[in-house]
Amino acid sequence: MGTHVDFLEGLDPDMALKILTCLDDATDLVRASVVSRYWQKTVISNGLSKQLCVRTFPQLASVIRVVEPSHGNLGETERDHRVYASLFRALTAFPLANCIANPVSASSTDRYPEESIMNTVAPINTITLLGSYWSSIGTDDPDTPETLIYRLTANFCVITDIYLHPWQDPYTSCLCSSGFVRFQMGHPKSWKELNYDFIEAQECADDKFIWTYTSPVFPVAQENRLQRFKLPDPVLCIGGYLQIELLGRINKAIDDKYYLWRAWLNQSCTTSPLAWGIYKLQNCIHIEQAHGVGVECEWVDYDEPEMDGKDEIDL
C-alpha cells in the first residue's frame, strides 16, 4: 500500500492558510475540512468559512455571536464553521427574483389614495384603472428630497439590482423625475413601532429604522422607461427593509411647482428562493448583531422567541 503525503502539512502554516484562504466557495471549504485532520484544523480554527462570508457580504461583519441550538455540544469555532458555511450556501445558491413585498411609507403624497405609494408595486392603479404611479407633494424648492420605504419578502435578502420607472403624465408629457437616487437598507429600531399604518396616516417612517447600508448616488435618466441601478456589489440586507431616496427635482408641473412622480418598482435579489433557503435553517441559527449606535440587535429564528429587551426578528 502506497504512502500518502499531505503536501499542505509539509508547508509553513502561514502558507497553508494562505492557500486555503483562496477558496471562494463554502462548499469547497467544507470539502477541504474533511480531507485530513490537519486540513480540518486549519479551516475551522482559523474561521475560514466566516472570513469568506464576511468578505463576500461585509454586512455580516457586525454579527457578534451565532448559536446553533440543534448542535449545542459543538465548540465555538466548529459551530461557526457549520453556520457560516450553511449561510453562505443559502445566500449564493439561488436564482434572482423580485423581492419587494409591500410599501411602508412615503415622505409625502400629493393626492391620497389616488397617488399613493401603493401604486408603485402594481402596473395598474386599482382606483383609476389607469397607469399606476406615486406623486409627492409639490414644492417651490427643487432640492427637496423624498423617501419611499418598502418591506422586503425576507429578513435576509441579497440585493443586486434595483429598477425604477419615472412616470410621465400622458396628457401634458411632463416627466417629474428626480435627478439622482440613493438606496439604503436595514432593520426597524423596534418591531412594535411598525404596528401602524404609515401610508393611511400619510406619515413618514424614516426615523423608525436603522440603515446599515447606503449605496452610492446614481444619476437618473430623464426618460419614461424602466431604469436599472446595479449596486457595486451584492448587498446582504439584514432586517428586510429598503429605503429609496429621490434627490433633486428637475421639471415643474403645470401648477409651476416641482413634483416627483414614480411608477412601479422592481428589485432583483435571491428573495423567494432565499426565503426558502433560510427557512431550511430555522431552529438552527441565532444571530446577534451590533448596530451603529451600540445597541445589540438579535436576529432569532426560534418559533416563539423570548423578548428580553432586545429587538428580535423571526427569520
N, C-alpha and C positions, 0 to 999 in steps of 0.2 A: 504493500500500500504506500503510495507516494506521500512525501512530506509536504504539507501546506504551509506557506509562509504568508503571514499577514503583513503586506507591504506598508500599510498605514501605521502599524505598531512600530515598524522599524524607523519611522521618520521622527524628526523632532516634534514634540507635542504641538507646538505653535504652528508648524507646517501642516500637520494632520488636521488641526482645527481649521486652518485657512482653506484647505481643500474641501472639507465638508460644508463650510460656510458658503461655498459657491453653488450648492444645490439650491434651486429656486422653486422647488415643489415639495410640499409637505409629505406627499406620498413617497417621494424619493428618500426623504429623511427618515420616514418610518421604516422603509426597506433597509436603509443603511444601519438603522439601530438594531436590526436582528442578524446582521452579518456575523458579528462576534461580540464577546463581552466588552472588548476594548472599544469597538465602534459604538456600541450601545452607551458605554460610559461617556464617550466623547460627545455624542449627540445630546444625551439627556442632561448630563451635569453642566454643560455649557449653555443649556436652554436654546438650542438652535431652532426649534420649532417656534418658540416665542419670538426670537430675533427675526425669523422670516416673516411672521405675521406683522410685527411692528414695522419692519422695513417696507412691506407691501402696503400696509394700512397704518400710517402714523397715528391715526386717531386712537389706536389701541395702546399707545404709549402711556395714556392716563389711567389705564387699568392697574390697580394696585394689588388685587387679590382675586383668585378664582378658586372655586370649590366644586368638587365633583362628588356629590353625595353617594352616587352608585358605586364609587370606588374609594370609600373613605379611609381605607387602610394604606393607601399609597403615600409615598413620601412627596414632599412639595415639588421637587424637580421632576419626578416621574409623572405626577399629576399634571403639571404644567405642560409637559411634553404631549400627553394624551389630549388635553383640552385644546391646546393651540393647533395641533396637527388636525384635529377634527374641525375646528373653527375655520382654519384656512381652507380646508376642503369645501366646507359649506359656503364660504364666501366667494369661491372662484370656480366652482364646478357646474354652474347652472346657466342657461341661456338668458339673454336680456328680455325684459318685459316692461310694460308701463307700470309705474309704482305709485301713482297719485291715487289716494283713497278718497279724500274729500276735503273741501276748503274749511279753514278755521276762522279766518278773519281777513278783512281788508282795512287799510288805514282810513279809507273814506269811500263812500258810494254816492253817486250823484242822485239816481232815482232808484229807490228800493221798493219792490224786489225786481223791477224790470231790468235793471242793470247791475244785478248782484254778482258777487264773485262766484256764486254757484254756476253761473253761465260759462265759466272758463273750463269746466270739466264736461261740458256737453256741447256738441256742434250745433244743436238747435235749441233756441230759447223756448222753454216749456210754457211760458206765459204768452209771448207774442207769436210763437211758431216761426220766427224769423231767425236771421243769423245771430248766434249766441255771443255775447260779449259783456265784459265788465267795464264800467266807467267810473273814474274818480270824480270828485267834485271839481268845478272849475276854479282857477286861481289867476291872479294877475302876475304872480311870480313864477317864471319858467324854471327856477331852481328848486321848487317844492317837490320833495321825493314822495313816493308812495310805496307801501309794502303790502304784499299778499302772502298769507301763510297757509300751508297745506299739511294735512296729515298724510303720512305715507302708509303703505299697506303692511309694513312690518317694522318692528323696532330696530331691526338690523337690516339696512339696505346698502348695497354698494352702488353708488350713483356714478354714471359715466357721462351721460349727455342730458341736457335739458332743452326742450323745444318750446318756443313761444311764438305766438302769431299775433302781431299788431292788427288792430281792427280798423277797417276803412269804412266810413259812412257811405252807403251805396247811393245816397241821394245828393250829398254835397261833395263826395270824393275826398273829404277831409280825412287825413290819416294822423291821428293824435297818438303818437308813439313816444316812448322815452328815447333819449339819446344813448343811454347806456343802461346796463343791467348788471346786478351782482347777486350772488346766491349765498345764503347761509343755511347751515344745518345744525340740528341739536336736539335738545330734550326740554321738557317742561321743568320749571322750578318746583312745581308741585302739581301732581295729577288732580288734586281736589279742585284747584282753581280752573280746570278745564271743564268742569261740570256746569258749563254756562254757554249759552248760545250767543257768541260774539257777533255773528252775522245778523241775526234777528235784531239784536240790540244796536247794531251798527257801531260797534266799539272795536278799537284796535287792541290786539293781544300781544303786541311786540314785547312788552315788559314781562310777559309770563314765561319767557323761555331763556335758556342759556344756550348761546350759539357756540358750538365747539369747532366749527369750520366756517371760514369765509373765503369765497372764491376771488379770483381777480375780477376787475371790472371789464366787461365785454361791451364793445360798441354794438348798437342795434341798427340794422339796415332799415332805412325809411321806406319799406316796401310792404305791401299787403300780401304776405306769404308766411308760411311756417319757417321759422329760423332755428337752426341748430346751434347750441352753445356747448361745445365739448370741453369738459373740465381737463385741466392739465394732466391729472392722474385720477384713476378711480378713487372715489371718496367713500369711506365707510361711515354712514350716518348712524350713530348710536343714539337711539331715542325716537327716531321716526318722524321728524318734523322738518319742513323746508320753508325757508323764507325767501321771497323774491323781492329785491329792492329795485325799483324803477327810478332811474336817476336822470333828471333833466327833461324838460318838455320842449318840443320842437315847434309844433304848429298850434295856431289858435283856431277855435271853432267859430261858428257864425255869430256867437254872442261876444266875440272878442276876448275870450278867456282861454287859458291853457288847460287842456284836459289830458288824461291818459286813458286810452281805450285798449283793452286786451281781449283777444278772442281766446279760443281754447288752448289748454296747456297739456303738454305731454312730457314724460320723463323716462329715460331708459336706465334700467338697473336690473339687478337679479331678483326683483321683488317677489313675484309669485312663487317661482321655484325656490328662492331663498327662504321664504316663509315656510315652505315645506321642509327645507333642509334644517332650519333652526328648530322646527317642531320636532324633528327626529332627535335633537339634542336635549329636548325638555327633560327635566328632572336629572340632568347630568351636569349642568354648568351653572355656577353662580358667580357673577362678576361684580366687583366693586370698582367704581370709577371715581376719581377725584377730579372735580372740575375747577375752573379758573378762580373761583372765589374761595377756594379752600374748604369746601363742604363736601363730604362724602356722598356719593350718589350710588345706590345699589341697583344693579340690573339683575333681577331674580326671575328664574323660570319655574319656581315652585307653583303648584296648583293653587295653594292658598298661603301666600307669603304673610309672615307676621310683620306688622308695622312696628318699627322701633324708633320712629322719629326721623328716619332717613327716607328719601324718595325711593320707592321700589317699583319696578316695572316687570310685568309678565311678558316674557318673550313668546 
